[in-house]
Amino acid sequence: MDFADRLRATLAMGTTEPADWRLCDADFARWPLGERGVVEALAQSVLAHPKGRLVLLAARLDELPRRHPRWLAWRRDWTHRVSCWQAAEEDADQVRPMLLWPGRVGLRLLNEVTGAGVWSTEPATLQNWQADFDAILQRSTEGMPSTTLGL
């Protein structure tokens, strides 16, 4: 099973109950965010609870709209629940592929060439991953506005 398949499986787990997701990657190029099933899984898990949220953290956000237009359209309608952050330039190399459902499950890609990664439900591991995510997020800036204004 490759990284994208494990992402789909993890997101499917989140459709059964409300979830807060943390997604992290340099540019989300290898993620299946544009797939209808993935967008529907995120919608079910994030929107099923009044406080459900999705936080996306990237080193660069410029490729995301081009690669994942379906996800972008969904996000536009739910911008109050979905936030996108761009890591500070000095932290960009620390942004590693990770999906985290805090307190439940996490998936972290360790080797982008082979697709080797770690799937964990261990509370201590999930807390460490959340701390890593939060440390970069604190120095990040909000990016990718949900709408563009202009003439």
C-alpha positions in Angstrom: 0.0 0.0 0.0 1.5 3.4 -1.0 1.2 6.7 0.8 -1.9 7.9 -1.2 -3.7 4.6 -0.4 -2.9 5.0 3.3 -4.1 8.6 3.2 -7.4 7.5 1.7 -7.8 4.7 4.3 -7.1 7.1 7.2 -9.5 9.7 5.9 -12.2 7.0 5.5 -11.7 6.2 9.2 -12.6 9.8 9.9 -15.9 9.7 8.2 -17.4 7.6 11.0 -17.0 10.4 13.6 -16.1 14.1 13.7 -12.5 14.8 13.1 -9.9 17.6 13.2 -7.3 17.0 10.6 -3.7 18.3 10.3 -2.2 17.9 6.8 1.4 18.8 6.2 3.6 18.6 3.1 6.0 20.7 1.1 3.5 21.2 -1.8 0.9 18.4 -1.6 1.9 17.2 -5.1 1.6 13.5 -4.3 -1.6 13.8 -2.2 -5.0 12.7 -3.7 -6.7 15.9 -2.5 -8.4 16.4 -5.9 -10.2 13.1 -5.8 -14.0 13.2 -5.3 -13.8 10.5 -2.6 -11.1 12.3 -0.6 -13.0 15.6 -0.7 -16.2 13.8 0.4 -14.3 12.0 3.3 -12.9 15.4 4.5 -16.4 17.0 4.2 -18.0 14.2 6.2 -15.4 14.2 9.0 -14.8 18.0 9.3 -18.4 19.1 8.8 -20.0 16.4 11.0 -19.1 18.3 14.1 -19.7 22.0 14.9 -16.1 22.4 15.8 -14.5 20.2 13.2 -11.5 21.8 11.4 -8.8 21.1 8.9 -5.5 22.8 9.1 -3.2 22.5 6.1 0.5 23.5 6.4 2.8 23.7 3.4 6.2 24.9 2.5 4.7 26.3 -0.7 1.0 26.8 -1.6 1.4 28.0 -5.2 0.9 24.6 -6.8 -2.1 23.5 -4.7 -4.8 25.4 -6.7 -3.5 24.0 -10.0 -3.1 20.4 -8.8 -6.3 20.1 -6.7 -9.1 22.3 -8.1 -11.9 20.1 -6.6 -10.4 20.4 -3.1 -10.0 24.2 -3.6 -13.6 24.6 -4.7 -14.7 22.7 -1.6 -12.5 24.7 0.6 -13.9 28.0 -0.7 -17.3 27.0 0.7 -15.9 26.0 4.1 -13.1 28.5 4.6 -14.3 29.1 8.2 -13.4 25.5 8.9 -10.4 25.0 6.6 -7.2 27.1 7.1 -4.1 27.0 4.9 -0.7 28.1 6.3 2.6 28.6 4.6 5.7 27.8 6.6 8.3 30.5 7.2 11.2 30.3 4.7 13.6 29.1 7.4 11.2 26.2 8.3 10.4 25.1 4.7 12.8 22.2 4.8 11.2 20.9 8.1 7.8 20.5 6.4 7.5 16.7 5.9 4.5 14.8 4.6 2.1 14.0 7.4 -1.6 13.4 8.1 -2.6 13.7 11.7 -6.0 13.1 13.4 -5.0 14.2 16.9 -5.5 11.7 19.5 -6.5 9.0 17.0 -4.1 8.2 14.2 -1.2 9.6 12.3 0.6 8.9 9.1 4.0 10.2 8.3 6.0 9.7 5.1 9.7 8.9 5.9 11.1 8.3 2.4 9.6 10.0 -0.6 11.4 7.8 -3.1 10.3 4.4 -1.7 7.1 5.6 -0.1 8.1 4.2 3.3 6.3 5.7 6.2 4.9 5.2 9.7 1.3 4.7 10.6 0.7 5.2 14.3 -2.0 5.2 16.9 0.5 5.5 19.8 -0.5 8.5 22.0 3.1 9.5 22.7 4.0 9.4 19.0 0.9 11.4 18.0 1.7 14.0 20.7 5.3 14.4 19.3 4.0 14.7 15.8 1.5 17.3 16.9 4.2 19.2 18.7 6.4 19.2 15.5 3.4 20.5 13.5 2.5 23.2 16.1 6.1 24.4 16.2 6.2 25.1 12.5 2.6 26.4 12.5 3.4 29.1 15.1 6.0 30.6 12.8 3.9 30.3 9.7 1.6 32.8 7.9 -1.9 32.3 6.7 -1.9 31.8 3.0 -4.0 31.1 0.0 -7.1 33.3 0.5 -10.4 31.5 -0.2 -11.4 34.2 -2.8 -9.4 36.6 -4.9 -10.6 40.1 -5.3 -9.6 42.3 -8.2 -10.7 44.2 -11.2 
